[in-house]
């Protein structure tokens, strides 16, 4: 049988020179016609879980076995198509006489004007399977020829990046030969690997400072509430939301406590997007008020034109404890938090120096924010808790505690209790003869002075001693 081998090389001038050499050889098969039977078996191994491949915690290996019966197999090749989000690492032979050589298939166009349909190159390319634009194709040669009743086994190691979005990895396997295949159906196999992100998270909050002494009515005082969502891994945390209910106090057209600035941090590839959902992605009115009035600019003012800064006033609001609801909202969407890293969101508040006098008659107040975190995309997530909440508070304290005012009913009960006590004491003394003893002492004194006869003093004694 005649086979063609095309040899091409590029000269220094850039022109391509080529020649074709015809090589004759005979196949080791009856009548030079080989009929063979390749049988392909394969499975995916990923260690830590039998049900899912866990991103960040598992290694992915495709274990391939190819057995051959009947006549020798010439130009035996193995193809595997896999998602282009994966990275091929290496091939490891387990057993077999043939060497395993793997490389990616290049689907570039042939620059030659003619296509020799009898060439080995052309015949081999006819066996290359088609792939989609989102796949890569790896080819491995495993025997030329591969003789009867032999086989080969090898493992392909794949690297799965933490940032992939796939919930399923599909591997398409195909063993080919230029010999006549007796049972083509057992040369093809598809392996589906279910992918999951597994995370354990903690959600905490802290106030800085936790207590603040308000000393000067003409100054502004700062306090901040910081919330941290930590991903303890082992996988990347794909999507989550952080909702903060924050306190505000507005009275008499001026803000007494308002949200001043917000900030967030998260290491790459993490991304954070925050907004005020109640006000169409803009800061609340209290922010605009703290920066001064704004005006509506028109070329020709009309009677109904509105001066925003003068006509609108800040509504009274007293949201101190957001655990009770009714507070304004600040929402952040968090994407791709790496394992063993955190997304941190900080809200800084400004309190006016006269806030205690106007809100609590000079007494201390406790401002509290409430935050909720929710993990999303649960179809690809394994986690112990998909929702968590946390609250953070700050104490605003006066320089000295104000005097405590007792309720009027306590004062009234105290007075009535004192009067009742005096009456009881008088009654007890009267029962004990305290007042009669005083009268007797007075009469004895008068007797000694000759003013009262003894018989009057002893008027109660019977005559003759009886």
C-alpha positions in Angstrom: 0.0 0.0 0.0 1.3 3.4 -0.8 1.2 6.2 1.9 2.2 9.8 1.3 4.2 12.0 3.6 4.2 15.8 3.1 7.3 17.7 4.2 7.2 21.5 4.3 9.8 24.1 5.5 10.1 27.9 5.3 13.2 29.4 3.8 14.9 32.6 5.0 13.1 34.6 2.3 9.7 33.6 3.7 8.7 31.4 0.8 7.3 27.9 1.6 9.0 25.0 -0.2 7.6 21.5 -0.1 8.0 18.1 -1.6 6.0 14.9 -1.4 7.5 11.6 -0.8 5.6 8.3 -1.3 6.5 5.5 1.1 5.3 2.0 0.4 4.6 -0.5 3.3 2.4 -3.5 4.0 0.1 -3.9 6.9 0.3 -6.9 9.1 -3.2 -8.1 8.4 -4.9 -10.7 6.1 -5.1 -9.3 2.6 -3.6 -6.1 3.9 -7.0 -5.2 5.4 -7.0 -4.7 9.2 -10.2 -5.2 11.2 -9.9 -4.3 14.8 -12.0 -3.7 17.8 -11.1 -0.9 20.2 -13.0 -0.6 23.5 -12.9 2.6 25.4 -13.7 2.9 29.2 -13.2 6.0 31.3 -14.2 7.7 34.5 -13.6 10.9 36.4 -11.9 10.9 39.8 -12.2 13.9 42.1 -11.3 12.7 45.5 -13.2 14.5 48.3 -16.8 13.9 47.2 -18.5 11.1 45.3 -21.4 13.3 44.1 -19.8 16.6 43.2 -16.5 18.1 42.2 -15.8 20.7 44.9 -14.1 23.8 43.6 -10.9 24.6 45.5 -10.9 21.2 47.4 -10.7 18.6 44.7 -8.3 17.4 42.0 -9.8 16.3 38.7 -8.4 13.3 36.9 -9.8 11.4 33.8 -8.9 7.7 34.0 -8.8 6.2 30.5 -8.5 2.5 29.5 -8.4 1.3 25.9 -8.4 -2.4 25.1 -7.9 -3.9 21.6 -8.9 -7.2 20.0 -8.7 -8.7 16.5 -6.2 -7.3 14.0 -3.6 -4.7 14.7 -4.8 -1.1 15.0 -2.8 1.5 13.0 -2.6 5.2 13.8 -4.5 4.7 17.1 -5.4 8.1 18.6 -7.5 9.2 21.5 -9.3 12.5 21.6 -10.9 14.3 24.5 -12.9 17.6 24.2 -13.4 19.6 27.4 -14.5 23.1 28.5 -12.0 25.8 27.7 -12.2 27.1 31.3 -10.1 24.1 32.3 -6.4 23.6 32.0 -4.7 20.4 30.9 -1.7 19.6 33.1 -0.2 16.2 32.3 -0.7 12.6 31.2 0.5 9.7 33.3 0.7 6.1 31.9 -0.6 3.4 34.2 0.2 0.4 32.1 0.7 -0.6 28.4 3.6 -1.1 26.0 2.9 2.0 23.9 4.1 5.4 24.8 1.4 8.1 25.4 2.0 11.4 23.8 -0.6 14.2 24.1 -1.0 17.6 22.6 -3.7 20.1 21.6 -5.2 19.9 18.1 -4.7 23.0 15.9 -7.7 23.6 13.6 -5.7 25.9 11.3 -6.3 25.9 7.6 -4.1 24.0 5.2 -2.0 26.4 3.1 -1.5 23.9 0.2 -3.4 24.2 -3.0 -4.0 20.5 -3.3 -5.3 18.0 -0.8 -4.0 14.4 -1.2 -6.9 12.3 -0.1 -4.6 9.2 0.2 -2.1 10.8 2.5 -1.8 9.7 6.2 -2.3 13.3 7.3 -5.6 13.6 5.5 -6.8 10.2 6.7 -6.0 11.0 10.3 -7.7 14.4 10.1 -10.9 12.8 9.0 -11.0 11.1 12.4 -10.8 14.3 14.4 -14.1 15.0 16.1 -15.9 18.4 15.9 -15.9 20.7 18.9 -17.8 23.9 19.9 -16.2 27.3 20.3 -16.2 26.8 24.1 -14.2 23.6 24.0 -10.6 22.5 23.6 -9.5 19.3 22.0 -6.6 17.2 23.3 -5.2 14.3 21.2 -3.1 11.4 22.5 -1.4 8.8 20.3 -1.2 5.4 22.0 -0.1 2.8 19.4 1.0 2.5 15.8 0.5 -0.3 15.4 -1.3 -1.6 18.5 -1.3 -5.4 18.3 -4.1 -7.9 19.2 -5.1 -8.4 22.8 -3.2 -5.5 24.1 -4.3 -2.4 25.9 -3.2 0.8 27.5 -4.3 2.8 30.6 -3.4 6.4 31.4 -4.6 9.3 33.5 -5.2 12.9 32.4 -4.8 15.6 35.1 -6.9 18.7 34.8 -6.7 22.0 36.7 -10.1 23.6 37.5 -9.8 27.4 38.3 -11.6 28.7 41.4 -13.4 31.3 39.3 -15.3 29.0 36.8 -19.1 29.5 36.5 -19.8 26.0 35.2 -22.2 23.8 37.2 -21.4 20.9 35.0 -18.2 19.8 33.2 -18.7 17.7 30.1 -15.9 15.5 28.7 -16.3 13.9 25.2 -14.0 11.0 24.6 -13.3 9.2 21.4 -10.7 6.5 20.4 -10.0 6.3 16.6 -8.0 4.1 14.3 -7.2 3.9 10.6 -8.0 0.2 10.7 -11.5 -0.9 10.1 -13.4 -0.6 13.4 -15.7 -3.5 14.0 -17.8 -2.0 16.8 -17.6 1.9 16.6 -20.2 2.3 19.4 -17.8 1.4 22.2 -15.1 3.9 21.0 -17.1 6.9 22.2 -17.9 8.0 25.8 -19.2 11.1 27.5 -18.5 12.0 31.1 -20.5 14.6 33.0 -19.0 16.0 36.2 -21.3 18.0 38.5 -19.6 21.1 40.0 -20.3 22.8 43.3 -18.9 25.6 45.4 -18.7 24.7 49.0 -18.3 27.5 51.6 -18.5 28.2 55.3 -19.1 31.8 56.2 -19.1 34.1 59.2 -20.8 37.5 59.5 -19.7 40.0 62.2 -20.0 43.7 63.0 -18.1 46.2 65.1 -18.5 49.8 66.1 -15.6 52.3 66.2 -15.8 53.8 68.8 -18.4 51.8 70.7 -19.1 54.8 72.9 -18.7 58.5 72.2 -18.9 61.4 74.7 -20.7 64.4 73.3 -18.9 67.4 75.0 -19.4 70.4 72.7 -22.8 71.4 71.2 -21.0 73.3 68.3 -19.0 70.3 67.1 -19.7 67.2 65.0 -18.9 63.7 66.2 -18.1 60.6 64.1 -18.8 57.0 64.7 -18.7 54.1 62.2 -20.3 50.6 61.9 -18.3 48.0 60.0 -19.7 44.7 58.8 -17.5 41.8 57.6 -18.6 38.7 55.5 -15.7 36.2 55.7 -15.5 33.2 53.4 -13.7 30.4 55.2 -13.6 28.3 52.0 -12.7 25.9 50.6 -14.4 27.3 47.4 -14.9 30.8 46.1 -18.2 32.4 47.2 -19.9 33.3 43.9 -22.7 35.8 44.8 -24.2 37.3 47.9 -26.0 40.5 49.1 -25.4 42.6 52.2 -28.3 44.8 53.3 -27.7 47.4 56.0 -30.5 49.3 57.8 -28.9 52.4 59.2 -30.2 55.0 61.8 -31.1 58.6 61.0 -32.3 61.4 63.2 -33.8 64.6 61.7 -35.6 67.2 63.6 -36.7 70.8 63.1 -35.4 70.8 59.5 -31.8 69.8 60.4 -30.0 66.4 60.6 -28.9 65.4 64.0 -27.6 62.0 63.0 -26.9 61.1 59.3 -24.9 58.8 57.2 -21.8 60.6 56.1 -19.6 58.3 54.0 -19.5 54.6 52.9 -16.6 52.4 51.9 -15.9 48.8 51.1 -12.9 46.5 50.4 -12.5 43.0 49.0 -9.4 41.4 47.4 -9.4 40.4 43.7 -11.2 38.8 42.0 -13.9 40.0 44.3 -16.2 42.8 43.2 -18.5 45.0 45.3 -21.3 47.2 44.0 -23.3 49.3 46.5 -26.3 51.6 46.2 -29.3 53.1 48.0 -32.2 51.1 46.8 -34.9 53.4 48.3 -33.7 56.4 46.4 -32.8 55.2 42.9 -29.1 54.8 43.5 -28.6 58.2 44.9 -27.7 59.4 48.4 -30.7 60.1 50.8 -32.0 63.7 51.1 -30.0 64.1 54.4 -26.8 63.8 52.4 -27.8 66.6 50.1 -28.9 68.7 53.1 -25.5 68.3 54.8 -23.9 69.7 51.6 -26.2 72.7 51.2 -29.2 73.4 49.0 -29.4 72.6 45.4 -31.3 74.6 42.8 -33.3 73.8 39.7 -31.7 75.7 36.8 -34.0 76.8 34.0 -33.5 79.4 31.2 -36.9 81.1 31.8 -38.2 80.7 35.3 -42.0 80.3 35.6 -44.5 80.8 38.3 -44.6 77.0 39.1 -40.8 76.5 39.0 -39.5 75.0 42.2 -36.4 76.0 44.1 -35.4 72.7 45.4 -33.1 73.9 48.1 -35.6 76.3 49.6 -39.0 74.6 49.0 -38.0 71.2 50.2 -37.3 70.6 53.9 -36.1 67.6 55.7 -38.9 65.6 57.2 -38.7 64.8 60.9 -37.3 61.3 61.4 -36.2 59.5 64.5 -34.8 56.1 63.6 -32.5 55.2 66.4 -32.9 51.4 66.8 -33.0 49.7 63.4 -33.8 46.4 65.0 -37.3 47.8 65.3 -37.5 48.5 61.5 -38.3 51.7 59.6 -34.7 52.6 58.8 -33.2 53.6 55.5 -31.4 50.9 53.4 -27.9 50.5 52.0 -27.4 47.4 49.8 -24.2 45.9 48.5 -23.9 43.0 45.9 -20.8 40.9 46.5 -19.2 38.7 43.8 -16.4 36.1 43.9 -15.1 36.4 47.5 -12.0 34.2 47.5 -11.6 31.5 50.1 -10.1 32.7 53.4 -10.8 36.3 52.5 -13.4 38.9 53.5 -15.7 41.6 52.1 -15.8 44.5 54.4 -18.4 47.3 54.3 -18.2 50.4 56.5 -20.8 53.1 57.2 -19.7 56.4 58.9 -22.2 58.5 60.7 -22.1 62.2 61.9 -23.8 63.2 65.1 -24.4 66.9 65.9 -23.3 68.3 69.3 -26.8 69.1 70.4 -28.3 65.7 69.6 -28.6 64.6 73.2 -30.4 67.8 74.3 -32.9 67.6 71.4 -33.6 63.9 71.4 -33.2 62.7 75.1 -33.2 65.8 77.3 -29.5 65.5 77.8 -29.5 61.8 78.5 -27.5 59.1 76.7 -28.9 57.4 73.5 -27.9 54.1 71.8 -28.0 54.1 68.0 -28.2 50.7 66.4 -27.8 49.5 62.7 -29.0 46.1 61.5 -27.5 44.1 58.7 -28.5 41.0 56.8 -26.4 38.9 54.4 -27.9 36.4 52.0 -25.9 33.9 49.8 -27.3 33.6 46.3 -27.0 31.1 43.4 -27.8 28.2 45.8 -28.1 25.8 42.9 -24.3 25.6 42.7 -23.6 26.2 46.4 -23.1 23.9 49.4 -23.2 25.9 52.6 -24.2 25.5 56.3 -26.1 28.8 56.4 -27.5 30.8 53.5 -28.8 33.8 55.6 -27.2 35.6 58.6 -27.9 38.8 60.5 -25.9 41.1 62.8 -26.5 44.4 64.7 -24.0 47.1 65.7 -24.6 49.9 68.2 -22.9 53.0 69.4 -23.5 54.8 72.7 -23.7 58.6 72.6 -23.0 59.8 76.2 -23.2 63.2 77.9 -20.3 64.6 79.8 -22.1 64.1 83.2 -25.3 62.2 83.8 -28.4 64.5 84.1 -30.4 64.5 87.3 -33.0 61.9 87.4 -36.6 63.2 87.7 -38.9 61.0 89.9 -42.5 60.5 88.6 -45.1 62.5 90.5 -46.9 59.4 91.7 -43.8 58.2 93.5 -43.5 61.5 95.4 -47.2 61.4 96.4 -47.0 57.8 97.7 -43.9 58.7 99.7 -45.7 61.6 101.4 -48.8 59.5 102.2 -46.6 56.7 103.5 -44.8 59.1 105.8 -48.1 60.5 107.2 -49.4 57.0 107.8 -46.3 56.1 109.6 -46.6 59.1 112.0 -50.3 58.2 112.7 -49.3 54.6 113.6 -46.5 55.8 116.0 -49.0 58.2 117.8 -51.6 55.4 118.1 -49.0 53.0 119.5 -47.9 55.5 122.2 -51.5 56.2 123.1 -52.2 52.5 123.6 -49.1 52.2 125.8 -50.3 55.0 128.1 -47.7 57.4 127.2 -50.0 60.4 127.3 -51.7 59.3 130.7 -48.3 59.0 132.4 -47.6 62.6 131.5 -50.9 63.7 133.2 -50.1 61.7 136.4 -46.6 63.3 136.7 -48.3 66.7 136.4 -50.8 66.0 139.2 -48.0 64.8 141.6 -46.2 67.9 141.0 -49.2 70.0 141.9 -49.8 67.9 145.1 -46.4 68.7 146.4 -47.3 72.3 145.8 -50.5 72.0 147.8 -52.7 72.7 145.0 -54.5 69.3 144.8 -55.7 67.1 147.7 -54.4 63.6 147.9 -58.0 62.3 147.9 -58.5 63.7 144.4 -55.4 62.1 143.3 -56.6 58.8 144.7 -60.2 59.3 143.9 -60.3 56.1 142.2 -59.2 54.1 145.4 -62.1 52.5 147.5 -62.8 53.8 151.0 -61.6 51.9 154.2 -59.1 50.1 152.1 -61.6 48.1 150.1 
